[in-house]
Amino acid sequence: MPAFQELITSEEGLRELVPPPPATRLSRSKELRELDEHARAWIAASPLVLVASADADGRCDVSPRGGPAGWARVLDDHRIALPDAPGNGRIDTLRNVVQTGRAGLLFVVPGRRDVLRVNGSACVTRDPEALEGIPGSPRLALGVVAEEVFFHCAKALLRSGVWDPDGWPAPDALAPFSVVLRDHAARNGNDVDLDDAEAQIVESLATRMW
């Protein structure tokens, strides 16, 4: 039995419920195949990008990447380089890109409700042009060649109220990261001391940011 009932399994079925936008609506004509001046300026101002990828078996992943505004570099009208800062060693995104050569990027600018989406072919590269002038001398970069470029409207961020601090949960309303890691490790049969989990987090943030 499927996990959900009343499945929609075709584009025709989708369109019965979600009609296409009228020809006069701007969403029908907003997609570009290159990085224009607006996309370039947005990427230069964005300190945070969400990277979507999938492996050869179709298993999907979304991973955050971040740095000071300008860390994601536009090399020309089509190419973007995302330096690979030290992480947790899982290489989920990089492994997926090596397998499929595709990625989707969602660039976020603090305080702005719209976002920029860039989809295209992707690679893992040591190209000096992609790594030049980046803090920490990264060894690798994620290279993306833009094929679809468009801005996404503000509805999602307006609905979520993500920039409105009045709607934020209290800092102690959710378990600390160290507690989550300890509990998840225990579910996988690994007994981790809470102090050790906290020490590992502190060490990682202190020594492996760049």
CORDA-V264550 format. One record per helix or strand of 2 or more residues. SS is the DSSP state (alpha for helix, beta for strand). FROM is the first residue (numbers start at 0). TO is the last residue. Records with the same first field share a line. If there is no record, write none. Layout:
SS: FROM-TO ; FROM-TO
This chain:
alpha: 10-16 ; 25-27 ; 36-44 ; 91-99 ; 127-130 ; 154-159 ; 164-166 ; 176-186 ; 193-206
beta: 47-53 ; 59-65 ; 71-73 ; 78-82 ; 101-107 ; 114-124 ; 140-151
